[in-house]
Amino acid sequence: MKYGEKEILDFDINAKENYWDNNNPKNYTIDIELPEFMCKCPRSGYPDFATIKLSYCPDKKVIELKALKIYINSFMNRYISHEDSANEIFDTLSKNMKPRWIKVVADYNPRGNVHTVITVDSRV
């Protein structure tokens, strides 16, 4: 097993060390783009690739960026739909950070002439 695979297998996104204290009381936005998201179609097993765009206004916690990268990489061998993956990312980060607001956009590469974009937004 390669060290990256072991790191992903041992990783727990819910661990407290993955979230840092936010010492800035102002309202500000953090925008993060992760262009190498991959999961597998639960029906066909074909790979699905996407760019994940995360925007949030932190309250007391922010996510550590390496933790976010490992979490996103943990989807690569999972059989999960476009909708479920976007909602799981949203739910996990919302639960652990409790941001003032959060938005997750999963912009999937076209496959079979179909382009899918899933948006989950706490402000809607």
Summary of the structure (lengths in Angstrom):
residues: 124
radius of gyration: 14.8
end to end distance: 42.6
largest distance: 46.5
contacts: 335
relative contact order: 0.21
helix: 29%
strand: 35%
